[in-house]
Amino acid sequence: MLESVYEKALLIELSNCGLTARSQQVIKIDYDGVPLDLDLRLDIIVEDAIVLELKSVEKLLPVHFKQLFTYLRLADKRLGLLINFNVDNITKDGIKRVVYKI
């Protein structure tokens, strides 16, 4: 399925667990102190602390980890989960933890 389907379903599950989660959170970008007219969007942010980057790909690539690492840095967050829904066992193979040391 498309990542957007998993995103909506995951938001429902997080809410059912009593967690606050927002989707498509905008991160403003500036260069050398000048705001750019480009924004990044986090797939999901949980409890204003954990960034979830959702994928539905055959294989996670280094660029996916770099993308999440960049989002963590720009959002000033420490913990992210890279979640790939296109696996047989999501708990074993589909969730990767990424930590940004501030």
C-alpha positions in Angstrom: 0.0 0.0 0.0 1.0 3.6 -0.2 2.8 5.3 2.7 -0.1 7.7 3.1 -2.4 4.8 4.0 0.0 3.5 6.6 0.4 7.1 8.0 -3.4 7.5 8.6 -3.7 4.0 10.2 -0.7 4.6 12.4 -2.1 7.9 13.6 -5.3 6.1 14.6 -3.3 3.4 16.5 -1.1 6.0 18.3 -4.2 7.9 19.3 -5.9 4.7 20.6 -2.8 4.2 22.8 -3.3 7.6 24.3 -0.3 9.2 22.5 -0.3 12.7 20.9 0.8 12.4 17.3 0.8 14.9 14.4 1.3 14.2 10.8 3.0 16.3 8.1 4.6 18.7 10.6 6.3 21.5 8.8 10.0 22.3 9.4 11.0 25.7 8.2 14.4 25.9 6.5 16.8 28.8 6.3 20.2 29.2 4.7 22.7 31.5 6.4 19.9 33.1 8.4 17.7 33.7 5.3 14.4 31.8 5.3 13.9 29.7 2.2 10.5 29.2 0.6 10.9 25.5 1.0 9.6 23.4 3.9 10.3 19.9 4.9 7.4 17.8 6.3 7.8 15.2 9.0 5.6 12.1 8.4 4.7 11.8 12.0 5.9 13.3 15.3 4.9 11.6 18.5 4.6 13.4 21.8 6.6 16.2 20.3 9.7 14.0 20.7 9.9 11.1 18.3 10.1 11.5 14.6 8.6 8.7 12.5 9.7 8.4 8.9 7.5 6.0 7.0 8.5 4.0 4.0 7.0 1.2 1.9 10.0 0.1 -0.1 11.6 -3.1 -1.0 14.8 -2.3 0.9 15.9 0.6 3.2 18.8 2.4 1.7 21.4 4.6 3.3 19.6 7.7 1.9 16.5 6.9 4.0 18.6 6.9 7.2 20.3 10.2 6.1 16.9 11.7 5.4 15.7 10.9 8.9 18.9 12.1 10.5 18.5 15.4 8.6 14.9 15.7 9.9 16.1 15.1 13.4 18.8 17.7 13.2 16.5 20.3 11.7 13.6 19.6 14.1 16.0 19.6 17.1 14.9 16.1 18.1 17.0 13.2 19.4 15.1 10.1 18.4 13.6 8.8 15.2 12.2 5.6 13.9 12.5 4.6 10.3 9.6 2.3 9.6 9.3 0.2 6.5 5.9 -1.4 6.0 7.0 -3.5 3.0 8.4 -6.4 5.1 7.1 -9.8 6.2 7.7 -9.1 9.9 7.6 -5.4 10.8 8.6 -5.8 14.4 11.7 -7.8 13.4 12.7 -6.2 10.1 10.7 -3.1 9.6 11.6 -0.7 12.4 15.1 1.0 12.7 16.0 3.4 15.5 18.0 6.5 14.6 19.5 8.7 17.3 20.8 12.2 16.7 23.2 13.4 19.4 22.6 17.0 20.1 
